[in-house]
Amino acid sequence: MSMNMSRYSPSHQGFEAQQESQTVIAMPAQVAETTEDDVPPNGGWVAWSQVIGGFLVIFNAQGLIQSYGVFQAYYEAVLLSNKSPAIIAWIGSFQIFFLFFMSIMVSPLIDKGHFYLCFYGGCVIMIISIFWFGMGTAFGSGILVLQSYFTSRLSTAAGITSAGGSVGGMIYPAIAEHLIFKIGFRNTWFVFFGVAAFTLIVACCLVKQRSMAIRGKPQIDRAMFKDIPFLLMSAGFFLTFWGIYFSFYFIVAYAQSQLHLNDHASVTLLILMNFTNLPGRLLPPLLSDYYLGPVNTIIPCIFLTAIFLFIWISAKSHTSIIVVACFYGFFSGSVQGLYNPAMWNFPAEDPAKKGSRVAFVFLCISIAALTGTPIGGAIIKHNNGGYLGAQFFAAFVVLAGGCLLVAARYAKAGRRKVKI
């Protein structure tokens, strides 16, 4: 600071020196506060512990969903043998619906500072109700808080978090296969309760909201209904999720009824599908972060998911269905690991309105997930137990979803080779 000393008496100099000293001290403190609150750390123990906590939440929330094929087959053969596959499929589809639909309710509550109420409450309800209502609030809270810790590594963090669904999709079917006929259906669910309680208590000890994540009053983004790239992206994810869960729900029953595999061999197919689902949720997000971007990465993964749904139609042997299950698990896992980062590439101009866009996309996905597998089940019933029509339905809607994502990418960035 330059000073004209001739204009000041010694007392004035002392006063000015005091002011200058105060200024030098105050300015760095303000900068430090801004840096700490507004810039995501993109690493460190606290940030990665959120990933571990989110992993454990999704281990339960999506793990049981991706295990539902075991229960679909069990219900059809034993518990609900007098009901059609379409009616039974509603049980699992409601689980996916609540996962995404309840997440919509979370965003405005978190905006008002109620993160811990949503997260802890969701975990408790998830245990008490055995996953149904609580999974959406805990899932949505964990996804939203992750955005406040990562930007440059967001796809990687989201991929690792979503990998919990793959691990849960291996653990829960293995538990069901080994216990359900030994200790009964009811007692097997008590074992699930114990696994969920332990893992969710650990998650509650790890997950922590950053102060910058409290954004104040949420606002509705009416401009999104005129945003063509965003609408194309939303429609694309609707169609993709309309068909992507069909194989997870019906591959066990298909293997038993069409290929005449025994219980162990058919359940192993689902476990293999979830096993390859795990690297699918981890490797493409790394490619996304370092080279391509989530939109450019998820598009070919959606098309390959659709291709293996078509190939499933011609899988008539035990070996061929194993190959289809493994490749389908990998590429569908890529879609499940990348849809969140891809969605965030179509943001609102005003950050305060971001939550309304997330809510809209989750609403589309929840409706698609609710109706997709029951439609497949209804087609199976209409074809007297044949799977061909349902397989075509799932494959075509996922393929159409990929086409709309291509259109959304073109509408947003044209033919430019950009990371998006």
N, C-alpha and C positions, 0 to 999 in steps of 0.2 A: 504494500500500500504506500503510495507516494504522499508526502505531507509537506506543505509549505510552513516551515517552523516559525517564520517571522509573523505568522498570523496568530500564533498561540502563545500564551503565557505558560510558565512551568506547570501551573495547576491544570491548564487546558491539556497540556501534554500528558499529564498523568491520567486524566479522564479519557483521552483518546487511546492511550496505551491499554487502559483497562477494557475499552470497547473492542480494540483489536484483539486482545487476548481472548475475550469471550467469543469473538467471531471465529478465531482459529480453532477453538475447542469445539464449538457447536457444529460447524459445518461437517467435519468428518463423522461426528455422531449421526447426523442426518443421513449421510451417504451410506453408512454402515447399516442403518435401520432399513433403508430402501433396498439395499442389496440382500439382506437377510430375508425380508418378507416377500419381495416381489420376484426374485430370481430362483427358479427351481434348482436344487443342488445337483441333479443328474448323477447322483452317486453318493457314496458314504453309507455308513451302517444304518442310519435312520431311514434313508430313502429305500435301501434294498430290503430293510425289514418290512416295509409296506408291501413289497413284492411277495415276501414270504407269507405275510398275513393274508394277502389277497389270494395267493396260491391255495392256502388252507380253506378259505371260504369257498372258492370255486371247486376245490376237491370235493366238497359236500354238495354244493348247489348244482353243478353240472355233472359231477361224477355219477350221481344217482340217475340223472336224466339219461346219460349215455350208457347206463347199465340197464335201462328199462327193457331192452330186448329180452333179457332173461325172464322178467316178470310177464311180459306179453305172452311168451311161450308157455309159462307156468299157468297163467290165468286161462289161456285157451284150452290147455290140456287138463287142468285139475280144478282150480278154484272157481272159474267162471266158464266152464265148458259149454254151458247152454247159451252163452252170449256170442254175438258176432265179433270178428276182429275189429270192426269199426268202432263198436261200443267200447271194447276194451282199450283201444288206442286212445280214447278220450282221457283215460286216467293219466297216461304219460304226457299227453299234449297239454293238459291243464297245468302240469308241473312246469313245462317250458313257458307257458303263458304267464304264470305268476312270476317266474324268474324275471321276465322282461317288463311285464305290465307294472308290477310293484316297484320296479326301478324308476318308473316315471314319477311316482309319488315322492321319491326320495329327493330329487333335485331341488324342488322349491323348499323343502324342509331344511336341507343342508345350506341353501342360500340364506336362510334365516338363522343359521347358527346351531342347528339341531343335529349335527353330524353324529355325535356319540349316542344320542337317543335312537337314531336310525340304525347305526351299526350294531351297538350292543343289544338293542331291542330285537333287531332282526336275527342276530345269532341265537338269542334265547328262544324266540318264537320258532326258529328253524329246528331247534332241538325238540322243543315241546310238541310241535305239530308234525314232527318228522318231515321237515324240509318244505312243506307246502307254502305257507304264507310268508314265512320269515326269509326265505331264500332271496326274494327279490330285493328287499330292503338292504340286507347285508351285502348282496352282490352289487347293487347300484352304488352303495356307499363306498365300497372298496374300489370300484372302477373310477368314480369321480375323484376320490382323494389321490389316486395314483397320478392324475394329470398335474397336480400341484407339486409333485416331486421330480417329474421328468419332462423334458422336451426333446432334446437331441437323441435320447435313448428310449423314447416312449414306446416304439414298436417292440424293442427287445424286452422292456419291462412288462408290457402288456402280454407278449407271447409267453414269457415265463409264468406270469400269473395265470393265464388261461390254461397252461399245461396242467394245472391242478385238476381240471376236468378229465384229462386223459388218464392221470394216475388214479383218480377216483373211479374212472370207468374200467380200470383193471381190478382194483381192490374190491369194490362192492360186488361185481359178478362172481369173483372167486369165493368171497364169503357166502354168497347165496348158493352157489353150486355145492359147496361142501357142507352147508348146514341146513338148508331148507328142508331136505328130506330126512335129516337126522334129528333135529330138534324142533322142527315145525316152522310154519310161516311166521307165526306171532313171535316166537323166541328169536328167530333170525332178525326181526326188526329191532328187538332189544339190543342185539349185538351192534346193529347199525347205530342205534342211539348212543351206545358207549363210544364208538369210533368218532361220531360227530361231536359229542360233548368234549372229548379230549382235544381234538384238533381245533375246535372253535374257541375253546378257552385259551389256547396258545395264540390264536389269531387276535383275540381281544387284548392280549398283553402286548402285542406288537404294533397294531395299527394306531396311528396317531395323526390327527388333522393338523395341517399347517395353518397359521393364522391368515395367510393370504387367500386360503380357500374359502373363507367366509366373505361372500361377495355382496351381501345386502339383499335388497328386494329384487326378486326375479322379474323379468320382463318377457312378454310374448313377442316373438319375432314374426310379425305378419308378412315381412318381406320374403320369408322363406317360401311362401306359396307362389311367388313370382320368380323364384330362383330356379331356372331350368336345370342346371347341373345338380343342384341339391335334390330336386324332385326325381330326376332320373336315377340318382344314387339310391334314394329311398325306395323307389319301385324295384330297382335291381336287387336290393337286399330282401325286400318282401318276397320276390320270386325265388331267390336263392334259398332262403330259410323255409320256404313253403315245401321244398323237396329234400333238403339236406339231411333231415333226421329220419327219413323213411327207412333207410338201411339199418340205422342203429336200433330201430324198434322192431324190425321184421326179419332181420337176417337169421336170427336163431330159429324162429318159427318156420322160415323158408327152408333152412337146412334140414329141419326135422321132417316137414311135410313133403317137400319136393325132392330132396336128395336122400332122405331116409337115414340121416346121420343120428347117432345116439346123443343123449343129453350132454355128455362130456365134450364130444367133438363139436357140437353146435354152439355150446357156450364158449368154447375155446376160440371160435371164430370171432365172437364179440370182443373177447379179451385181446386177440391179435389186432383187431381193428383199432381198439383204444391204445394198444402198445405202439403202433405206427402213427397213431394220432398225435402222440407225444413229440417226436421229432418234427412232425408237421407244424406244430405250434411254436417250435423253437428256432428252426433253421431259416425258414422264409422271413420271419421278422428281422433276423440279423441281416439278411440280404436287403430287406426294406430299409433298415436304418442306415446302412453303409453305402448302398448303391442306387436302388431303384425308387424307393418311396413306397408306402403301403398300397396306394391305388394301383400303381404299375405292377406290384407284386401279386395282389389278390386276384386280379383279372384272369391271368393264365391259370391260377389255382382253381378258380370257379369252373373254368372250361374243362380242366382235367378231372374235376369232381364229376361233372356231367358225363364225360367220356366213360369213366369207369362205372357209372350207373347204367349206361348203355351196354358196356361189356358184361355187366352182371347178368343181363338177359341170356347171354350165351354160355354162362358158367353152369355146366351140367355135371361136374365131377367134384370130388372133395378137393383135389389139388387146385382146380381152376377157381373155386370159390374162396380158397385161402389166398390166392394171388389177388383176386379182386378186393377182398376184405382188407388186405395190407395196403394196397395202393390207394384205395378209397379212404382208408383211415388217415393216411398221410396228407392227401390233398384237402380233404374236408377239414382236417385239423388246421391247415394253413388258413382256410377261410375263417374258422372260428377264432384263430389267433390274431387276424389282421382286420376284421371288420370294424373294430373300435377305432384303431388308428386311421383307417381309411375314412371313416365317418368324420373324424376331426379335421380332415383336409377340405371339408366343405363348410367352413365356419361362418358365423354371423359377423357382420361388420362391427357390431357392438358386443364386446365380451359378456356384458350383463345378460344378453339374450341367447347365449350359447346353450343354456339348459333347455330352452324350448325346442331347439333343433334336435338335441339328444333325445328328448322325450318323444318327439314325433317319429324319429327313426325306430326307437324302441317300441312304440305303439305299432308300427308297421310289422316289425319282426314278431311281436307277441301275437298278433292276429294270424300271421302266417304260420307260426309254430303251433298255435292252437288248432288250426283247421287242416294242416297239411297231412299229418299221419292218419287222422280219422278218414279223410278223403281216400287215402291209399287203402285203408281197411275196408271202406265201402266198396271200392272197385274190386278188391279181392273177393268180397262176398258176392258181388254181382256176377263175377266170373266163376262162381262155384268153387272158390278156393284157389283159383289160378292167379299167378302173380304178374303175368305179362303186362296187363293194362296198368297196374299200379307202378310197375317199374318204368314204363314209358312216361307216365305222368310225372314221376319224380325227376327223371332225366331231362325231360323237355322243359320243365319249369326252372330247373337249375341252369340249363343252357340259356334260356331266355333271360334269366337274371344276369348272367355274364354279359350278354349282348347289351343290356341296359347300362351296366357299369362301363362298358366301352363307350357308349354314347355319352354318359356323364363325364367321363374323362376327356372326350373330344370337345364337349360343350364348355368345359372349364379351361382346357389348355391347348385345344386344337391339336395339330400334328407335331407340335414342338417336343423335342426330346428333353423333357424336364423331369426332375425328381419330384414326384407328387404322391 
